[in-house]
Amino acid sequence: MEITQNIVAGMSKEEIRLFKLFIRRSTLSEDRKDEWLFNKYRSAKEEVNEDELSDKLYGAEGKNAYYRLKNRLLEHLSKSFTVQYFNQSDFNNILYNIALSRIFQQKSDSGAALYYLKRAEKKAQTIEAYEILDFIYSEFIRLSHETLVINPEVLIAKRKENYKKVVSLKEIDDVLAVLIFRIKSSQNFTRSNTNILNLLDKTIQDFTSDKQLQRSPVFRFKIYQAVSRILLQQNDFVSLEKYLKLTLKEFEKKNWFNKNNHDTKVQMLTFIINSLYKNEKIDEMIIFIEQLKAAMSEYQQLLYEKYLFFYYNSLSIYYSVKDIEKAIETLTVAANDSIIKKSNTHLSYVYLNLSVTNFDKRDFKSALKNLVKLTVQESFEKFDTSFKLKISVFEILLRFEIAEFDTLEKRIAQLRKEYLIQLNSADYKKENLLLLIAEKLMFDAGKEGKKEIKKLAVAFRRIKSKAEGEVVNYNNWLLSKNL
């Protein structure tokens, strides 16, 4: 998808609202072609036909004007995002202050330029952004040519001291590169042989003799990010659980967590919860769910909104095993939470979880009701085709359970037409067979029909695929039909 349309397609409601305020800030004109084009991109379900849009706006000879318009729209989008997110993170804030310093240097206002550069320096020091600090000190030294307020000798000393830290960071990157390679290539690194900590220690000893670096929080946090990412990619949740628990305990003991890296702590807790679920340690999950809740409230609820969906989701997973009524109650609270409602995507997954949980409870009408709520969400159209197909197959199972056979027959025909390519491919053999089994269960209940259905069920079970791709367990549904 072309870059401008791709950006527009991924925008949230709040981003859209602020963008429209941004482009209307200087004019009240009702005939804004850039906004018209933006709305066309928003409503498009697939890549737009640029030639048709160009003809509609400027006629057959207006290609150049159309592309100028599209470039202008992209510029407006870029500036709008800059305004919306300049203070969203420390990194963005640093770049924002550097840019302001440059602007005032060009205006020959060295006082304002120095003010913003100092702000950038302070923020960069706070988050240990040494490579950016190196650039900031270069800016200070350049600015010193314009004013006597800055002593370049002091700045040169600062830059030299900072450069030592930059070199250390490069050494960290070297160690991480080797560590990632060793983890990925190790033949002994399996679930039954969890030697992650030994591998970590050996790699650090082999590639750095700097004891101070080995004890550096920055170094250890970078290692955490790399190792956890690899283990997640490998779906090695046994190793991930062990590594995260030990790492969390060590970081807490050394008081390494603070406001600036609080996101890492909360992320670590979510990874542990997910690992415990994957490793079927449900009883232990609640301990870390409570820790997650407490961490979300720290620093005046700094990360409360960001992780609220995961908290609700984790709690509902725990209760789905322990107390299904509480699981439904938790998800219902989530569906009505004003923070969750801000995100169409989060709300969609809450409805999906409500549907699946009610399905497990065998309350099929409630399950279908919540699934319909999911499919009418704005974000549903943005989900990939595979996910939408699996949701639709789940809908077929629900309608079968509540005996909506007239609707069911039409929906199966509709799905076969809508997902023709997917259902005829090897990747979706299970879904294709399941639709066929549902059809035959509806209309072919005779002796020969039952034999055919049982043969289809046997063929279904022979197909190798990952169960994680299924919204609900297809095999369990077949077993409930004595197949």
C-alpha positions as CSV (number, residue, x, y, z in Angstrom):
1,M,0.0,0.0,0.0
2,E,1.3,3.5,-0.9
3,I,2.8,5.4,2.1
4,T,0.2,8.1,2.4
5,Q,-2.8,5.7,2.3
6,N,-1.0,3.4,4.6
7,I,-0.5,6.2,7.2
8,V,-4.1,7.3,6.9
9,A,-5.4,3.7,7.3
10,G,-3.6,3.2,10.6
11,M,-4.8,6.4,12.2
12,S,-6.8,6.3,15.4
13,K,-10.0,8.4,16.0
14,E,-8.1,10.8,18.2
15,E,-5.3,11.2,15.5
16,I,-7.9,11.9,12.9
17,R,-9.7,14.5,15.0
18,L,-6.5,16.3,15.8
19,F,-5.4,16.1,12.1
20,K,-8.6,17.8,10.9
21,L,-8.2,20.5,13.6
22,F,-4.6,21.0,12.4
23,I,-5.4,21.4,8.7
24,R,-8.3,23.7,9.4
25,R,-6.3,26.0,11.7
26,S,-5.5,28.6,9.0
27,T,-8.7,28.5,6.8
28,L,-12.4,27.8,7.1
29,S,-12.7,26.8,3.4
30,E,-15.3,24.2,2.8
31,D,-13.6,23.0,-0.4
32,R,-10.4,21.5,0.8
33,K,-9.1,19.0,-1.7
34,D,-6.5,17.6,0.7
35,E,-9.3,16.8,3.3
36,W,-11.4,15.3,0.5
37,L,-8.5,13.0,-0.5
38,F,-7.8,12.2,3.2
39,N,-11.5,11.0,3.6
40,K,-11.2,8.9,0.4
41,Y,-8.2,7.2,1.8
42,R,-10.0,6.6,5.1
43,S,-13.0,5.0,3.5
44,A,-11.1,2.8,1.1
45,K,-11.1,-0.9,2.0
46,E,-8.2,-1.6,-0.4
47,E,-5.6,0.3,-2.3
48,V,-7.2,3.2,-4.1
49,N,-7.1,3.8,-7.8
50,E,-4.9,6.9,-8.2
51,D,-6.0,7.5,-11.8
52,E,-9.7,7.6,-10.9
53,L,-9.0,10.1,-8.0
54,S,-6.8,12.2,-10.3
55,D,-9.5,12.4,-13.0
56,K,-12.2,13.2,-10.5
57,L,-10.3,16.1,-9.0
58,Y,-8.4,17.6,-11.9
59,G,-9.5,15.8,-15.1
60,A,-7.5,13.7,-17.5
61,E,-4.6,16.3,-17.7
62,G,-4.3,16.9,-14.0
63,K,-1.8,14.2,-12.9
64,N,0.9,16.6,-11.7
65,A,-1.7,18.7,-9.7
66,Y,-3.0,15.5,-8.2
67,Y,0.5,14.3,-7.1
68,R,1.2,17.8,-5.7
69,L,-2.0,17.5,-3.7
70,K,-1.0,14.0,-2.4
71,N,2.5,15.3,-1.4
72,R,0.8,18.2,0.4
73,L,-1.5,15.8,2.3
74,L,1.6,13.8,3.4
75,E,3.3,16.9,4.6
76,H,0.2,17.9,6.6
77,L,0.0,14.4,8.1
78,S,3.7,14.6,9.0
79,K,3.4,17.9,10.7
80,S,0.2,16.9,12.5
81,F,1.9,13.8,13.9
82,T,4.9,15.9,15.0
83,V,2.6,18.3,16.9
84,Q,0.6,15.5,18.5
85,Y,3.6,13.4,19.6
86,F,6.5,15.9,20.1
87,N,6.2,15.3,23.9
88,Q,5.0,11.7,23.8
89,S,8.4,10.3,24.7
90,D,11.7,11.6,26.1
91,F,13.4,10.8,22.7
92,N,10.8,12.9,20.8
93,N,11.2,15.7,23.3
94,I,15.0,15.8,22.9
95,L,14.7,16.0,19.1
96,Y,12.0,18.7,19.5
97,N,14.3,20.9,21.6
98,I,17.3,20.4,19.3
99,A,15.1,21.5,16.3
100,L,14.0,24.6,18.2
101,S,17.6,25.4,19.1
102,R,18.5,25.2,15.3
103,I,15.6,27.4,14.4
104,F,16.7,30.1,16.9
105,Q,20.3,29.8,15.7
106,Q,19.1,30.6,12.2
107,K,17.3,33.6,13.6
108,S,20.5,34.7,15.2
109,D,18.9,34.4,18.7
110,S,21.7,32.6,20.5
111,G,20.0,33.1,23.9
112,A,16.9,31.1,22.9
113,A,19.0,28.6,21.0
114,L,21.1,28.0,24.1
115,Y,18.0,27.6,26.3
116,Y,16.5,24.9,24.1
117,L,19.9,23.1,23.8
118,K,20.2,23.0,27.6
119,R,16.8,21.4,27.8
120,A,17.8,18.8,25.3
121,E,21.0,18.1,27.2
122,K,19.2,17.7,30.5
123,K,16.7,15.3,29.1
124,A,19.3,13.3,27.2
125,Q,21.4,12.9,30.4
126,T,18.3,11.8,32.3
127,I,17.6,8.9,29.9
128,E,21.3,8.1,29.3
129,A,21.0,8.9,25.6
130,Y,24.8,9.2,25.2
131,E,24.9,9.1,21.4
132,I,22.4,12.0,21.2
133,L,24.4,13.8,23.8
134,D,27.5,13.6,21.6
135,F,25.5,15.4,18.9
136,I,24.2,18.0,21.5
137,Y,27.7,18.8,22.7
138,S,28.7,19.4,19.0
139,E,25.8,21.8,18.8
140,F,26.9,23.6,21.9
141,I,30.4,24.0,20.5
142,R,29.1,25.3,17.2
143,L,26.9,27.7,19.1
144,S,29.9,28.9,21.1
145,H,31.1,30.6,18.0
146,E,28.1,33.0,18.3
147,T,28.3,33.9,22.0
148,L,30.7,34.4,24.9
149,V,28.2,32.8,27.3
150,I,29.4,29.3,26.4
151,N,32.9,28.2,27.4
152,P,34.0,25.7,24.7
153,E,36.6,24.2,27.0
154,V,34.0,23.0,29.5
155,L,31.9,21.5,26.6
156,I,34.9,19.8,25.0
157,A,35.6,18.1,28.4
158,K,32.0,17.1,28.7
159,R,32.1,15.6,25.1
160,K,35.2,13.7,25.8
161,E,33.7,12.2,29.0
162,N,30.5,11.4,27.2
163,Y,32.4,9.8,24.3
164,K,33.8,7.1,26.7
165,K,30.2,6.2,27.4
166,V,29.4,6.1,23.7
167,V,32.3,3.6,23.3
168,S,30.9,1.5,26.1
169,L,27.5,1.5,24.4
170,K,29.1,0.2,21.2
171,E,30.7,-2.5,23.2
172,I,27.3,-3.4,24.6
173,D,26.0,-3.6,21.0
174,D,28.9,-5.9,20.1
175,V,28.1,-8.2,23.1
176,L,24.4,-8.2,22.2
177,A,25.1,-9.2,18.6
178,V,27.2,-12.2,19.7
179,L,24.7,-13.1,22.4
180,I,21.8,-13.1,19.9
181,F,23.8,-15.2,17.4
182,R,24.7,-17.7,20.1
183,I,21.1,-18.1,21.4
184,K,19.7,-18.5,17.9
185,S,22.4,-21.0,16.8
186,S,22.8,-23.0,20.0
187,Q,21.8,-26.6,19.3
188,N,21.5,-27.3,23.1
189,F,19.2,-24.4,23.8
190,T,15.9,-26.2,24.2
191,R,13.0,-26.4,26.6
192,S,14.5,-29.4,28.3
193,N,17.9,-27.7,28.6
194,T,17.4,-24.2,29.8
195,N,20.9,-22.9,29.9
196,I,20.1,-19.2,29.1
197,L,21.8,-17.8,32.2
198,N,25.0,-19.8,31.6
199,L,25.0,-18.6,28.0
200,L,24.5,-15.0,29.1
201,D,27.4,-15.1,31.6
202,K,29.8,-16.8,29.2
203,T,29.1,-14.3,26.4
204,I,29.6,-11.3,28.7
205,Q,32.9,-12.8,30.1
206,D,34.1,-13.6,26.6
207,F,33.5,-10.2,25.0
208,T,33.9,-7.6,27.7
209,S,36.6,-7.2,30.4
210,D,35.1,-3.9,31.7
211,K,33.7,-4.8,35.1
212,Q,31.9,-1.5,35.3
213,L,30.1,-2.2,32.0
214,Q,29.1,-5.7,33.2
215,R,27.4,-4.0,36.2
216,S,25.8,-1.3,34.1
217,P,22.0,-1.0,34.3
218,V,21.9,0.2,30.7
219,F,23.8,-2.9,29.6
220,R,21.6,-5.3,31.5
221,F,18.4,-3.6,30.3
222,K,19.6,-3.9,26.7
223,I,20.3,-7.6,27.3
224,Y,16.9,-8.1,28.7
225,Q,15.2,-6.5,25.6
226,A,17.3,-8.7,23.3
227,V,16.9,-12.0,25.1
228,S,13.2,-11.7,25.8
229,R,12.5,-10.8,22.2
230,I,14.4,-13.8,20.9
231,L,12.7,-16.2,23.3
232,L,9.3,-14.8,22.4
233,Q,10.0,-15.3,18.7
234,Q,11.1,-18.9,19.4
235,N,8.0,-19.5,21.6
236,D,10.3,-20.8,24.3
237,F,8.1,-19.8,27.2
238,V,9.8,-22.2,29.6
239,S,13.2,-20.4,29.2
240,L,11.5,-17.0,29.1
241,E,9.6,-17.6,32.4
242,K,12.8,-18.6,34.2
243,Y,14.9,-15.8,32.8
244,L,12.3,-13.1,33.4
245,K,11.7,-14.1,37.0
246,L,15.4,-14.0,37.9
247,T,15.9,-10.8,36.0
248,L,13.0,-9.0,37.6
249,K,14.1,-10.1,41.1
250,E,17.7,-8.9,40.4
251,F,16.7,-5.5,39.0
252,E,14.4,-4.9,41.9
253,K,17.0,-5.9,44.4
254,K,19.5,-3.5,42.8
255,N,16.9,-0.7,42.7
256,W,17.4,-0.2,39.0
257,F,13.8,0.5,38.2
258,N,12.8,4.2,38.1
259,K,10.3,6.5,36.4
260,N,12.3,6.6,33.2
261,N,12.5,2.8,32.7
262,H,9.2,2.0,34.4
263,D,7.7,0.8,31.1
264,T,10.3,-1.9,31.1
265,K,9.3,-3.2,34.5
266,V,5.6,-3.3,33.5
267,Q,6.4,-4.9,30.2
268,M,8.4,-7.6,32.1
269,L,5.4,-8.4,34.3
270,T,3.2,-8.8,31.2
271,F,5.7,-11.2,29.7
272,I,5.9,-13.2,32.9
273,I,2.1,-13.5,33.0
274,N,1.9,-14.6,29.4
275,S,4.7,-17.2,30.0
276,L,2.9,-18.6,33.0
277,Y,-0.3,-19.0,31.0
278,K,1.6,-20.7,28.1
279,N,3.3,-23.0,30.7
280,E,-0.1,-23.8,32.3
281,K,0.9,-22.3,35.7
282,I,-2.5,-20.7,36.2
283,D,-2.4,-20.5,40.0
284,E,0.8,-18.5,39.8
285,M,-0.6,-16.0,37.3
286,I,-2.7,-14.1,39.9
287,I,0.5,-13.2,41.9
288,F,2.0,-11.3,39.0
289,I,-1.4,-9.9,37.8
290,E,-1.6,-8.2,41.2
291,Q,2.0,-7.0,40.8
292,L,1.0,-5.6,37.4
293,K,-2.0,-3.8,38.8
294,A,0.2,-2.2,41.5
295,A,2.9,-1.2,38.9
296,M,0.2,0.4,36.7
297,S,-0.7,2.7,39.6
298,E,2.9,3.8,40.3
299,Y,4.2,7.3,39.4
300,Q,0.7,8.7,39.4
301,Q,-0.7,6.0,37.1
302,L,1.9,6.9,34.5
303,L,1.3,3.7,32.5
304,Y,-2.3,2.8,33.7
305,E,-4.0,3.5,30.4
306,K,-1.3,1.8,28.3
307,Y,-1.5,-1.5,30.1
308,L,-5.2,-1.6,31.3
309,F,-6.3,-3.8,28.4
310,F,-3.6,-6.3,29.2
311,Y,-4.6,-6.3,32.9
312,Y,-8.2,-7.0,32.1
313,N,-7.2,-9.7,29.5
314,S,-4.8,-11.4,32.0
315,L,-7.5,-11.4,34.7
316,S,-10.1,-12.8,32.4
317,I,-7.8,-15.6,31.3
318,Y,-7.1,-16.5,34.9
319,Y,-10.8,-16.6,35.8
320,S,-11.7,-18.5,32.6
321,V,-10.0,-21.4,34.3
322,K,-10.9,-20.7,37.9
323,D,-14.3,-19.1,37.7
324,I,-15.9,-18.6,34.3
325,E,-18.6,-16.3,35.7
326,K,-15.9,-14.0,37.1
327,A,-14.2,-14.1,33.7
328,I,-17.3,-12.9,32.0
329,E,-17.9,-10.2,34.7
330,T,-14.3,-9.0,34.2
331,L,-14.7,-8.7,30.5
332,T,-18.0,-7.0,30.8
333,V,-16.4,-4.4,33.0
334,A,-13.6,-4.0,30.5
335,A,-16.2,-3.5,27.6
336,N,-17.7,-0.6,29.5
337,D,-14.5,1.0,30.6
338,S,-14.1,4.4,29.1
339,I,-10.3,3.9,28.6
340,I,-10.8,0.6,26.8
341,K,-13.5,2.3,24.6
342,K,-10.9,4.8,23.4
343,S,-9.2,2.0,21.4
344,N,-11.3,0.3,18.8
345,T,-8.8,-2.5,18.6
346,H,-8.8,-3.2,22.3
347,L,-12.6,-3.1,22.5
348,S,-12.8,-5.5,19.6
349,Y,-10.6,-8.1,21.4
350,V,-12.7,-7.7,24.6
351,Y,-15.8,-8.6,22.6
352,L,-13.9,-11.5,21.0
353,N,-12.9,-12.8,24.5
354,L,-16.4,-12.3,25.8
355,S,-17.7,-14.3,22.9
356,V,-15.2,-17.2,23.4
357,T,-15.8,-17.3,27.1
358,N,-19.6,-17.5,26.7
359,F,-19.0,-20.2,24.1
360,D,-17.0,-22.2,26.7
361,K,-19.9,-21.6,29.1
362,R,-22.2,-22.9,26.3
363,D,-24.2,-19.6,26.4
364,F,-24.2,-19.5,22.6
365,K,-26.7,-16.6,22.2
366,S,-24.5,-14.3,24.3
367,A,-21.4,-15.5,22.5
368,L,-23.0,-14.7,19.1
369,K,-24.2,-11.3,20.4
370,N,-20.7,-10.3,21.4
371,L,-19.2,-11.6,18.2
372,V,-21.6,-9.4,16.2
373,K,-20.4,-6.4,18.3
374,L,-16.9,-7.3,17.2
375,T,-17.7,-7.5,13.5
376,V,-19.3,-4.0,13.5
377,Q,-16.3,-2.3,15.1
378,E,-14.4,0.1,12.9
379,S,-11.2,-1.8,13.5
380,F,-12.6,-5.2,12.3
381,E,-12.1,-4.2,8.6
382,K,-8.4,-3.5,9.3
383,F,-7.8,-7.0,10.7
384,D,-6.0,-9.3,8.3
385,T,-7.9,-11.7,6.1
386,S,-6.8,-14.8,8.0
387,F,-8.2,-13.5,11.3
388,K,-11.5,-12.4,9.7
389,L,-12.0,-15.8,8.1
390,K,-11.4,-17.6,11.4
391,I,-13.9,-15.2,13.1
392,S,-16.4,-16.0,10.4
393,V,-15.9,-19.7,10.9
394,F,-16.5,-19.2,14.7
395,E,-19.7,-17.4,13.8
396,I,-20.8,-20.5,11.8
397,L,-20.3,-22.8,14.8
398,L,-22.3,-20.4,17.0
399,R,-25.2,-20.2,14.5
400,F,-25.2,-24.0,14.3
401,E,-25.5,-24.3,18.0
402,I,-28.5,-22.0,18.2
403,A,-30.1,-23.7,15.2
404,E,-30.2,-20.7,12.9
405,F,-30.1,-23.0,9.9
406,D,-31.6,-20.6,7.3
407,T,-29.1,-17.9,8.2
408,L,-26.4,-20.5,8.4
409,E,-26.9,-21.8,4.9
410,K,-26.7,-18.2,3.5
411,R,-23.6,-17.3,5.6
412,I,-21.7,-20.4,4.5
413,A,-22.4,-19.6,0.8
414,Q,-21.3,-16.0,1.4
415,L,-18.1,-17.1,3.1
416,R,-17.2,-19.5,0.3
417,K,-17.6,-16.6,-2.1
418,E,-15.9,-13.9,0.0
419,Y,-12.9,-16.1,1.0
420,L,-12.7,-18.3,-2.2
421,I,-8.9,-18.0,-2.6
422,Q,-8.2,-18.7,1.1
423,L,-10.5,-21.7,1.4
424,N,-9.1,-23.3,-1.6
425,S,-5.5,-23.0,-0.3
426,A,-3.6,-25.5,1.8
427,D,-3.3,-23.1,4.7
428,Y,-7.1,-23.2,5.3
429,K,-8.0,-26.9,4.8
430,K,-9.3,-27.1,8.3
431,E,-11.7,-24.2,7.9
432,N,-12.9,-25.5,4.5
433,L,-13.6,-29.0,5.9
434,L,-15.3,-27.5,9.0
435,L,-17.7,-25.6,6.8
436,L,-18.4,-28.7,4.8
437,I,-19.0,-30.7,8.0
438,A,-21.4,-28.0,9.3
439,E,-23.4,-28.2,6.1
440,K,-23.7,-31.9,6.1
441,L,-24.7,-31.9,9.8
442,M,-27.6,-29.6,8.9
443,F,-29.0,-31.5,5.9
444,D,-27.6,-35.0,5.8
445,A,-28.6,-36.8,9.0
446,G,-29.2,-40.2,7.3
447,K,-27.1,-43.3,7.9
448,E,-24.9,-42.8,4.8
449,G,-24.6,-39.1,5.6
450,K,-23.3,-39.8,9.1
451,K,-20.7,-42.1,7.7
452,E,-19.5,-39.4,5.3
453,I,-19.4,-36.9,8.1
454,K,-17.3,-39.2,10.2
455,K,-14.9,-39.7,7.3
456,L,-14.6,-35.9,7.0
457,A,-13.9,-35.6,10.7
458,V,-11.1,-38.2,10.4
459,A,-9.6,-36.3,7.4
460,F,-9.9,-33.1,9.5
461,R,-7.8,-34.5,12.3
462,R,-5.1,-35.6,9.9
463,I,-4.4,-32.0,8.8
464,K,-1.4,-30.6,10.6
465,S,-1.8,-27.0,11.7
466,K,-1.1,-24.8,14.7
467,A,-4.1,-24.9,17.2
468,E,-3.1,-21.3,18.3
469,G,-4.5,-20.1,15.0
470,E,-8.0,-21.2,15.9
471,V,-10.3,-18.8,17.7
472,V,-11.9,-21.8,19.5
473,N,-10.7,-25.4,19.5
474,Y,-12.3,-26.9,16.3
475,N,-11.5,-30.4,17.5
476,N,-13.4,-30.0,20.8
477,W,-16.4,-28.8,18.8
478,L,-16.3,-31.9,16.6
479,L,-16.0,-34.1,19.8
480,S,-19.2,-32.4,21.2
481,K,-21.0,-33.7,18.0
482,N,-19.6,-37.2,18.7
483,L,-17.3,-36.9,15.7
